[in-house]
Amino acid sequence: MVERIVIVQPGEEAALGQGSHSNGSFGANLLTIPKQRSSSVTLTHHMGPRRAGEIASANISKESFHHTEKRKDEKKEMVDQTQNKLLVEQSSTLETMLLDHDSLMEKMNNWNFQVFDLVKEMGDQSGRILSQVTYALFQDTGLFEIFKIPVQEFLNYFRALENGYRDIPYHNRIHATDVLHAVWYLTTRPIPGFQQIRSEHIMESEIDEASGIAPVQVSYTSSKSCPVTDDSYGCLASNIPALELMALYVAAAMHDYDHPGRTNAFLVATNAPQAVLYNDRSVLENHHAASAWNLFLSRPEYNFLSNLDHVEFKRFRFLVIEAILATDLKKHFDFLAEFNAKVNGMNSNGIEWSNENDRLLACQICIKLADINGPAKVRDLHLKWTEGIVNEFYEQGDEEASLGLPISPFMDRSSPQLAKLQESFITHIVGPLCNSYNAAGLLPGQWVDEEEEDVESTEDDDGAQLESDDEEMEDDLILKAQRKKGRRIFCQLIHHLSENHKIWKKVIEEEEKTKTEGAKLLTEISSLPQADDIQVIEEADEDDERQLGEDKTC
């Protein structure tokens, strides 16, 4: 929660920070840094309305007011001194605090990035996982060189950013790191059959005449760790200008900043300050974007974009915000419909990479897929992420119960529905999105050589699969591999998603079977003699025993 906006009066800039910046004055944009959060989650609720213009404690004396202001100034000065000291300490330990680049890249050159293992390896430094990975990926894609990014300011900002992620089960800095890795992987890994349009001499005016931007050289980049040399493959980064690619990566790092561990629906239902501020619309997503940018603008030491000109900075900020807002699942089906119309529409030519709106849509779909990539990972990673989201859901359910609110679906820890949660999520959300992204030819993968009989066998397997109980879902989820004479495309994402979906369906079937057997057992029990009959027999037995005792006494 951002406490307040500080309006800087003329002449105050010098007290707040020196230096000119090509992308705007920091003094004129100073915003309060969001408070750091502990592991506990507290949400402020409005206790009652206040009349317009009403100020609490309006009868404060002038002496008291000036005394309070003096204490505020002293406190601010102490905070500034502490932060400056930390920045100096960070600068002196810059080299020693960075992980070995080659070792880190080796871990990340796999779709199944074992991020939790990296957390364990980092030990006490695991709190800096987001800044470390961001630094490594910017190095890998050459963004530091292209945009002349100052490394110290870069690390200052991303370390402050990761500190603003709360210690909650799912929407934490580890999730942000995983989403960042996913967008990097999706944009830099080889895509079978993808057509690259990059030209080293393309001018911005040639790319989009309607943009109104003066002709400038457009920079592109690619991954140093995975250069695409085979003409039968392409790379998404080759069709996306470096500025837009950097915006996508920064958006991924920012996208859940200061997440409270509660859903938009919960914040709206409880009249949380964020919901009131953003009029109940994309509450969390607006909060993440605004708070992350507030942080960036709060101190000149965070300005790693100082070498962007005004037009570039404005474009960059727009792209970051649009990418973050796209992660609101309430808008999921609208985005999916627009993307499908663009890719498969009767009157559409597909994605036109020379059109900035088409590129933006592709990047929005990319970050959406990255944000919910858990079911498309290998089983152990998928289960780890599932554990996190379920625990966060249960915490919300507990608070809903304590507030007397209805407990949201899948959030009642006394009635766990883990398999149904994940099966439904794959069927309705992840599966269709992954399917559309694959149909557009944007998923990384590899050509796999096959004999013709193997191709026919695979097609037969696909046909058999369509005859399953959930044939419509399987048809959507497991696309028939695109093939060229004797070879097909293998995609890890599709493979893992299919396998995880099958397993969850099997779990549900077993649960239903157990439930049916339990109901059958209850039916059998109900057919036994009623409790009253049993009680009569017991009473008769007691009378017989009493009579027998009396006889023995006699």
TORSEDREN-108733 format. One record per residue (C-alpha): z negated, y, x; residue number from 1. Coordinates in steps of 0.2 Angstrom, whole numbers, plus 5000, padded with zeros to 4 digits. Example, Ala and Ser with C-alpha at 12.3 -4.5 7.8 and 13.67 -1.06 7.14 Angstrom:
SITE_w_v_u_num
SITE_4961_4978_5062_1 $
SITE_4964_4995_5068_2 $
***
This chain:
SITE_w_v_u_num
SITE_5000_5000_5000_1 $
SITE_5005_5017_5007_2 $
SITE_4991_5029_5004_3 $
SITE_4999_5046_5004_4 $
SITE_5014_5056_5011_5 $
SITE_5010_5069_5024_6 $
SITE_5020_5085_5021_7 $
SITE_5022_5094_5037_8 $
SITE_5022_5113_5037_9 $
SITE_5033_5123_5049_10 $
SITE_5025_5125_5066_11 $
SITE_5015_5109_5064_12 $
SITE_5028_5098_5072_13 $
SITE_5022_5101_5090_14 $
SITE_5005_5094_5086_15 $
SITE_5012_5078_5079_16 $
SITE_5024_5074_5093_17 $
SITE_5037_5081_5104_18 $
SITE_5055_5077_5108_19 $
SITE_5071_5079_5099_20 $
SITE_5080_5064_5091_21 $
SITE_5098_5063_5086_22 $
SITE_5094_5054_5070_23 $
SITE_5082_5067_5063_24 $
SITE_5066_5076_5067_25 $
SITE_5051_5064_5066_26 $
SITE_5039_5078_5062_27 $
SITE_5049_5082_5046_28 $
SITE_5048_5064_5040_29 $
SITE_5030_5060_5045_30 $
SITE_5023_5047_5034_31 $
SITE_5006_5038_5034_32 $
SITE_5005_5021_5042_33 $
SITE_5000_5008_5030_34 $
SITE_4983_5001_5032_35 $
SITE_4981_4985_5042_36 $
SITE_4976_4970_5031_37 $
SITE_4964_4956_5033_38 $
SITE_4967_4938_5028_39 $
SITE_4959_4942_5011_40 $
SITE_4970_4949_4997_41 $
SITE_4964_4964_4987_42 $
SITE_4974_4973_4974_43 $
SITE_4969_4989_4966_44 $
SITE_4971_4990_4947_45 $
SITE_4971_5007_4937_46 $
SITE_4954_5009_4929_47 $
SITE_4960_5022_4917_48 $
SITE_4972_5036_4915_49 $
SITE_4971_5054_4922_50 $
SITE_4977_5069_4914_51 $
SITE_4992_5078_4923_52 $
SITE_4985_5090_4936_53 $
SITE_4967_5083_4936_54 $
SITE_4959_5081_4953_55 $
SITE_4944_5071_4956_56 $
SITE_4928_5080_4962_57 $
SITE_4936_5097_4958_58 $
SITE_4919_5106_4960_59 $
SITE_4918_5104_4979_60 $
SITE_4912_5120_4988_61 $
SITE_4923_5129_5001_62 $
SITE_4910_5124_5015_63 $
SITE_4910_5106_5010_64 $
SITE_4929_5106_5009_65 $
SITE_4931_5114_5027_66 $
SITE_4918_5102_5034_67 $
SITE_4928_5087_5026_68 $
SITE_4944_5093_5033_69 $
SITE_4937_5095_5051_70 $
SITE_4930_5077_5050_71 $
SITE_4948_5072_5045_72 $
SITE_4955_5081_5060_73 $
SITE_4943_5073_5072_74 $
SITE_4946_5056_5065_75 $
SITE_4965_5058_5066_76 $
SITE_4963_5064_5084_77 $
SITE_4953_5048_5088_78 $
SITE_4966_5037_5080_79 $
SITE_4980_5045_5089_80 $
SITE_4971_5043_5106_81 $
SITE_4968_5025_5102_82 $
SITE_4986_5022_5097_83 $
SITE_4993_5031_5113_84 $
SITE_4981_5021_5124_85 $
SITE_4988_5005_5116_86 $
SITE_5006_5011_5119_87 $
SITE_5002_5014_5137_88 $
SITE_4994_4997_5139_89 $
SITE_5009_4989_5130_90 $
SITE_5021_4997_5142_91 $
SITE_5012_4992_5158_92 $
SITE_5012_4973_5152_93 $
SITE_5030_4973_5145_94 $
SITE_5037_4961_5157_95 $
SITE_5022_4949_5157_96 $
SITE_5021_4948_5138_97 $
SITE_5039_4943_5135_98 $
SITE_5043_4924_5133_99 $
SITE_5055_4915_5144_100 $
SITE_5072_4920_5136_101 $
SITE_5081_4904_5141_102 $
SITE_5067_4893_5134_103 $
SITE_5066_4902_5118_104 $
SITE_5085_4902_5115_105 $
SITE_5085_4883_5118_106 $
SITE_5073_4881_5104_107 $
SITE_5082_4893_5092_108 $
SITE_5100_4886_5095_109 $
SITE_5096_4873_5081_110 $
SITE_5097_4876_5063_111 $
SITE_5080_4867_5062_112 $
SITE_5071_4879_5072_113 $
SITE_5053_4872_5074_114 $
SITE_5045_4889_5072_115 $
SITE_5028_4881_5069_116 $
SITE_5028_4872_5086_117 $
SITE_5032_4889_5094_118 $
SITE_5017_4896_5085_119 $
SITE_5006_4883_5093_120 $
SITE_5014_4885_5110_121 $
SITE_5011_4904_5110_122 $
SITE_4992_4901_5106_123 $
SITE_4983_4918_5106_124 $
SITE_5000_4927_5107_125 $
SITE_5007_4919_5091_126 $
SITE_5003_4935_5082_127 $
SITE_5018_4942_5092_128 $
SITE_5031_4929_5087_129 $
SITE_5041_4941_5076_130 $
SITE_5043_4954_5090_131 $
SITE_5047_4941_5103_132 $
SITE_5060_4932_5093_133 $
SITE_5068_4949_5088_134 $
SITE_5069_4954_5106_135 $
SITE_5077_4938_5111_136 $
SITE_5090_4939_5097_137 $
SITE_5095_4957_5101_138 $
SITE_5097_4951_5119_139 $
SITE_5108_4937_5114_140 $
SITE_5119_4947_5104_141 $
SITE_5120_4962_5116_142 $
SITE_5114_4974_5103_143 $
SITE_5103_4983_5117_144 $
SITE_5118_4987_5127_145 $
SITE_5129_4992_5112_146 $
SITE_5117_5004_5104_147 $
SITE_5108_5009_5120_148 $
SITE_5091_5004_5112_149 $
SITE_5076_5009_5122_150 $
SITE_5066_4992_5125_151 $
SITE_5049_5000_5125_152 $
SITE_5051_5009_5108_153 $
SITE_5059_4993_5101_154 $
SITE_5044_4983_5106_155 $
SITE_5032_4996_5100_156 $
SITE_5040_4996_5083_157 $
SITE_5042_4977_5080_158 $
SITE_5024_4974_5086_159 $
SITE_5018_4987_5074_160 $
SITE_5029_4979_5060_161 $
SITE_5022_4961_5063_162 $
SITE_5004_4968_5063_163 $
SITE_5008_4974_5045_164 $
SITE_5011_4956_5039_165 $
SITE_4996_4949_5031_166 $
SITE_4988_4932_5035_167 $
SITE_4993_4924_5019_168 $
SITE_5000_4906_5017_169 $
SITE_5018_4910_5015_170 $
SITE_5025_4928_5015_171 $
SITE_5018_4931_5033_172 $
SITE_5026_4935_5050_173 $
SITE_5031_4917_5053_174 $
SITE_5042_4917_5037_175 $
SITE_5049_4934_5043_176 $
SITE_5053_4926_5060_177 $
SITE_5061_4911_5051_178 $
SITE_5072_4922_5040_179 $
SITE_5077_4932_5055_180 $
SITE_5082_4916_5064_181 $
SITE_5092_4910_5049_182 $
SITE_5103_4926_5047_183 $
SITE_5106_4926_5066_184 $
SITE_5111_4907_5065_185 $
SITE_5122_4910_5050_186 $
SITE_5131_4924_5058_187 $
SITE_5133_4918_5076_188 $
SITE_5136_4899_5074_189 $
SITE_5154_4892_5073_190 $
SITE_5161_4890_5056_191 $
SITE_5175_4877_5054_192 $
SITE_5191_4885_5048_193 $
SITE_5185_4902_5048_194 $
SITE_5198_4916_5051_195 $
SITE_5192_4930_5062_196 $
SITE_5200_4947_5061_197 $
SITE_5192_4956_5075_198 $
SITE_5202_4967_5086_199 $
SITE_5195_4976_5101_200 $
SITE_5205_4992_5096_201 $
SITE_5201_4993_5078_202 $
SITE_5196_5011_5073_203 $
SITE_5184_5015_5059_204 $
SITE_5197_5025_5050_205 $
SITE_5208_5009_5050_206 $
SITE_5194_4999_5043_207 $
SITE_5190_5009_5028_208 $
SITE_5199_5025_5024_209 $
SITE_5188_5030_5010_210 $
SITE_5172_5030_5020_211 $
SITE_5175_5048_5026_212 $
SITE_5169_5044_5043_213 $
SITE_5178_5051_5058_214 $
SITE_5188_5039_5068_215 $
SITE_5177_5030_5081_216 $
SITE_5178_5014_5091_217 $
SITE_5170_5000_5081_218 $
SITE_5159_4988_5091_219 $
SITE_5158_4969_5087_220 $
SITE_5147_4957_5095_221 $
SITE_5144_4938_5097_222 $
SITE_5131_4926_5103_223 $
SITE_5130_4924_5122_224 $
SITE_5121_4907_5119_225 $
SITE_5135_4900_5108_226 $
SITE_5153_4908_5112_227 $
SITE_5166_4902_5100_228 $
SITE_5181_4895_5111_229 $
SITE_5189_4883_5099_230 $
SITE_5203_4891_5088_231 $
SITE_5198_4879_5074_232 $
SITE_5182_4888_5072_233 $
SITE_5177_4906_5068_234 $
SITE_5161_4916_5069_235 $
SITE_5155_4928_5055_236 $
SITE_5149_4941_5067_237 $
SITE_5167_4943_5073_238 $
SITE_5171_4950_5056_239 $
SITE_5155_4961_5054_240 $
SITE_5153_4977_5064_241 $
SITE_5138_4977_5076_242 $
SITE_5130_4991_5067_243 $
SITE_5130_4981_5051_244 $
SITE_5125_4965_5060_245 $
SITE_5110_4974_5067_246 $
SITE_5105_4981_5050_247 $
SITE_5105_4963_5043_248 $
SITE_5094_4957_5057_249 $
SITE_5082_4972_5055_250 $
SITE_5081_4969_5037_251 $
SITE_5076_4951_5039_252 $
SITE_5062_4956_5050_253 $
SITE_5056_4970_5038_254 $
SITE_5060_4961_5022_255 $
SITE_5042_4955_5017_256 $
SITE_5032_4968_5026_257 $
SITE_5015_4970_5019_258 $
SITE_5017_4957_5006_259 $
SITE_5001_4954_4996_260 $
SITE_5004_4936_4992_261 $
SITE_5007_4940_4973_262 $
SITE_5023_4940_4963_263 $
SITE_5032_4955_4955_264 $
SITE_5027_4948_4938_265 $
SITE_5009_4948_4943_266 $
SITE_5009_4966_4950_267 $
SITE_5018_4972_4934_268 $
SITE_5005_4962_4923_269 $
SITE_4990_4970_4932_270 $
SITE_4997_4988_4933_271 $
SITE_4996_4987_4952_272 $
SITE_4999_5004_4961_273 $
SITE_5016_4997_4968_274 $
SITE_5022_4992_4951_275 $
SITE_5018_5009_4944_276 $
SITE_5026_5018_4959_277 $
SITE_5042_5008_4957_278 $
SITE_5043_5008_4938_279 $
SITE_5041_4989_4937_280 $
SITE_5058_4986_4946_281 $
SITE_5060_4976_4961_282 $
SITE_5042_4981_4965_283 $
SITE_5039_4971_4981_284 $
SITE_5056_4973_4988_285 $
SITE_5055_4992_4986_286 $
SITE_5038_4992_4994_287 $
SITE_5043_4981_5009_288 $
SITE_5058_4993_5012_289 $
SITE_5049_5009_5010_290 $
SITE_5033_5004_5019_291 $
SITE_5043_4997_5034_292 $
SITE_5053_5013_5035_293 $
SITE_5037_5024_5033_294 $
SITE_5031_5014_5048_295 $
SITE_5046_5018_5058_296 $
SITE_5046_5036_5054_297 $
SITE_5027_5038_5057_298 $
SITE_5028_5040_5076_299 $
SITE_5042_5045_5089_300 $
SITE_5036_5030_5100_301 $
SITE_5044_5018_5087_302 $
SITE_5061_5026_5087_303 $
SITE_5072_5013_5095_304 $
SITE_5087_5020_5086_305 $
SITE_5086_5037_5095_306 $
SITE_5104_5035_5101_307 $
SITE_5112_5033_5084_308 $
SITE_5120_5048_5078_309 $
SITE_5116_5055_5061_310 $
SITE_5130_5046_5052_311 $
SITE_5126_5030_5060_312 $
SITE_5108_5031_5056_313 $
SITE_5111_5035_5038_314 $
SITE_5123_5021_5036_315 $
SITE_5111_5009_5045_316 $
SITE_5096_5014_5034_317 $
SITE_5107_5012_5018_318 $
SITE_5112_4994_5024_319 $
SITE_5094_4989_5028_320 $
SITE_5088_4994_5011_321 $
SITE_5102_4986_5002_322 $
SITE_5099_4970_5011_323 $
SITE_5080_4970_5007_324 $
SITE_5082_4974_4989_325 $
SITE_5095_4959_4987_326 $
SITE_5080_4947_4990_327 $
SITE_5073_4950_4973_328 $
SITE_5076_4934_4964_329 $
SITE_5076_4942_4947_330 $
SITE_5093_4949_4953_331 $
SITE_5098_4932_4960_332 $
SITE_5111_4927_4946_333 $
SITE_5119_4944_4946_334 $
SITE_5122_4943_4964_335 $
SITE_5128_4925_4963_336 $
SITE_5140_4930_4949_337 $
SITE_5147_4944_4958_338 $
SITE_5150_4934_4974_339 $
SITE_5158_4919_4964_340 $
SITE_5170_4932_4956_341 $
SITE_5174_4939_4973_342 $
SITE_5177_4922_4981_343 $
SITE_5184_4912_4967_344 $
SITE_5190_4925_4954_345 $
SITE_5208_4923_4947_346 $
SITE_5212_4941_4951_347 $
SITE_5203_4941_4968_348 $
SITE_5210_4939_4985_349 $
SITE_5193_4933_4992_350 $
SITE_5182_4943_5004_351 $
SITE_5192_4957_5012_352 $
SITE_5183_4960_5029_353 $
SITE_5191_4977_5030_354 $
SITE_5181_4982_5015_355 $
SITE_5164_4988_5018_356 $
SITE_5158_4984_5001_357 $
SITE_5164_4966_5003_358 $
SITE_5155_4965_5020_359 $
SITE_5139_4971_5012_360 $
SITE_5140_4958_4998_361 $
SITE_5143_4945_5011_362 $
SITE_5127_4951_5021_363 $
SITE_5117_4952_5005_364 $
SITE_5121_4934_5001_365 $
SITE_5118_4929_5019_366 $
SITE_5100_4936_5019_367 $
SITE_5097_4928_5001_368 $
SITE_5101_4911_5008_369 $
SITE_5091_4914_5024_370 $
SITE_5076_4919_5013_371 $
SITE_5075_4903_5003_372 $
SITE_5082_4891_5017_373 $
SITE_5067_4880_5017_374 $
SITE_5075_4866_5006_375 $
SITE_5090_4866_5017_376 $
SITE_5079_4861_5033_377 $
SITE_5074_4844_5039_378 $
SITE_5061_4836_5029_379 $
SITE_5046_4840_5040_380 $
SITE_5050_4858_5040_381 $
SITE_5054_4859_5021_382 $
SITE_5037_4851_5018_383 $
SITE_5028_4863_5029_384 $
SITE_5036_4878_5020_385 $
SITE_5032_4870_5003_386 $
SITE_5014_4868_5007_387 $
SITE_5013_4887_5011_388 $
SITE_5021_4893_4995_389 $
SITE_5011_4881_4984_390 $
SITE_4995_4887_4992_391 $
SITE_5000_4905_4989_392 $
SITE_5005_4901_4971_393 $
SITE_4988_4893_4969_394 $
SITE_4979_4908_4975_395 $
SITE_4988_4919_4962_396 $
SITE_4984_4906_4949_397 $
SITE_4965_4907_4954_398 $
SITE_4966_4926_4952_399 $
SITE_4975_4925_4936_400 $
SITE_4962_4914_4929_401 $
SITE_4948_4925_4935_402 $
SITE_4956_4940_4926_403 $
SITE_4958_4931_4910_404 $
SITE_4977_4930_4912_405 $
SITE_4988_4915_4908_406 $
SITE_4991_4905_4924_407 $
SITE_5009_4906_4929_408 $
SITE_5020_4890_4930_409 $
SITE_5017_4880_4945_410 $
SITE_5002_4890_4950_411 $
SITE_4988_4880_4942_412 $
SITE_4980_4870_4956_413 $
SITE_4971_4859_4943_414 $
SITE_4988_4853_4937_415 $
SITE_5000_4851_4952_416 $
SITE_5018_4850_4949_417 $
SITE_5025_4850_4967_418 $
SITE_5040_4839_4965_419 $
SITE_5046_4848_4949_420 $
SITE_5044_4865_4957_421 $
SITE_5055_4860_4972_422 $
SITE_5067_4850_4962_423 $
SITE_5069_4864_4950_424 $
SITE_5071_4877_4964_425 $
SITE_5084_4867_4972_426 $
SITE_5094_4863_4956_427 $
SITE_5094_4881_4949_428 $
SITE_5092_4893_4964_429 $
SITE_5095_4886_4981_430 $
SITE_5109_4873_4977_431 $
SITE_5121_4885_4968_432 $
SITE_5119_4898_4981_433 $
SITE_5122_4886_4995_434 $
SITE_5137_4879_4985_435 $
SITE_5145_4896_4983_436 $
SITE_5142_4901_5001_437 $
SITE_5150_4885_5007_438 $
SITE_5165_4887_4994_439 $
SITE_5168_4904_5003_440 $
SITE_5169_4895_5019_441 $
SITE_5155_4904_5027_442 $
SITE_5143_4890_5032_443 $
SITE_5142_4884_5050_444 $
SITE_5146_4866_5053_445 $
SITE_5158_4855_5063_446 $
SITE_5173_4845_5062_447 $
SITE_5170_4827_5061_448 $
SITE_5185_4815_5065_449 $
SITE_5187_4801_5053_450 $
SITE_5199_4786_5050_451 $
SITE_5209_4787_5034_452 $
SITE_5199_4773_5027_453 $
SITE_5183_4782_5031_454 $
SITE_5189_4797_5021_455 $
SITE_5193_4786_5006_456 $
SITE_5176_4778_5008_457 $
SITE_5167_4794_5008_458 $
SITE_5177_4800_4993_459 $
SITE_5172_4784_4984_460 $
SITE_5154_4788_4988_461 $
SITE_5156_4805_4981_462 $
SITE_5163_4798_4965_463 $
SITE_5149_4785_4963_464 $
SITE_5137_4800_4966_465 $
SITE_5144_4809_4951_466 $
SITE_5140_4795_4940_467 $
SITE_5121_4797_4943_468 $
SITE_5109_4803_4930_469 $
SITE_5110_4821_4937_470 $
SITE_5129_4820_4940_471 $
SITE_5132_4838_4936_472 $
SITE_5119_4844_4948_473 $
SITE_5125_4832_4962_474 $
SITE_5143_4838_4959_475 $
SITE_5137_4856_4962_476 $
SITE_5126_4852_4976_477 $
SITE_5136_4840_4987_478 $
SITE_5153_4847_4988_479 $
SITE_5167_4836_4994_480 $
SITE_5169_4839_5012_481 $
SITE_5184_4850_5016_482 $
SITE_5196_4839_5025_483 $
SITE_5212_4840_5036_484 $
SITE_5221_4824_5040_485 $
SITE_5208_4812_5046_486 $
SITE_5193_4824_5048_487 $
SITE_5180_4832_5038_488 $
SITE_5167_4846_5039_489 $
SITE_5149_4841_5042_490 $
SITE_5136_4854_5038_491 $
SITE_5117_4852_5042_492 $
SITE_5112_4864_5028_493 $
SITE_5121_4854_5014_494 $
SITE_5115_4837_5021_495 $
SITE_5097_4842_5022_496 $
SITE_5098_4850_5005_497 $
SITE_5105_4835_4997_498 $
SITE_5093_4823_5005_499 $
SITE_5078_4834_5000_500 $
SITE_5084_4835_4982_501 $
SITE_5086_4816_4981_502 $
SITE_5068_4813_4987_503 $
SITE_5061_4825_4975_504 $
SITE_5070_4817_4961_505 $
SITE_5064_4800_4966_506 $
SITE_5046_4807_4967_507 $
SITE_5048_4814_4949_508 $
SITE_5054_4797_4943_509 $
SITE_5040_4788_4951_510 $
SITE_5028_4801_4943_511 $
SITE_5036_4798_4926_512 $
SITE_5034_4779_4928_513 $
SITE_5016_4781_4933_514 $
SITE_5014_4792_4918_515 $
SITE_5022_4779_4906_516 $
SITE_5012_4765_4913_517 $
SITE_4996_4775_4910_518 $
SITE_5001_4779_4892_519 $
SITE_5005_4760_4890_520 $
SITE_4987_4756_4897_521 $
SITE_4979_4769_4885_522 $
SITE_4989_4761_4870_523 $
SITE_4982_4743_4875_524 $
SITE_4965_4750_4877_525 $
SITE_4966_4758_4860_526 $
SITE_4970_4741_4852_527 $
SITE_4954_4734_4858_528 $
SITE_4939_4733_4846_529 $
SITE_4932_4750_4841_530 $
SITE_4917_4757_4848_531 $
SITE_4907_4755_4832_532 $
SITE_4911_4736_4831_533 $
SITE_4905_4734_4849_534 $
SITE_4889_4744_4845_535 $
SITE_4885_4732_4831_536 $
SITE_4887_4717_4842_537 $
SITE_4876_4724_4855_538 $
SITE_4863_4728_4842_539 $
SITE_4864_4710_4836_540 $
SITE_4862_4704_4853_541 $
SITE_4846_4715_4855_542 $
SITE_4839_4707_4839_543 $
SITE_4842_4690_4845_544 $
SITE_4834_4694_4862_545 $
SITE_4819_4702_4853_546 $
SITE_4817_4687_4841_547 $
SITE_4818_4675_4856_548 $
SITE_4804_4685_4865_549 $
SITE_4793_4684_4850_550 $
SITE_4796_4665_4849_551 $
SITE_4791_4663_4867_552 $
SITE_4775_4673_4864_553 $
SITE_4770_4662_4850_554 $
***
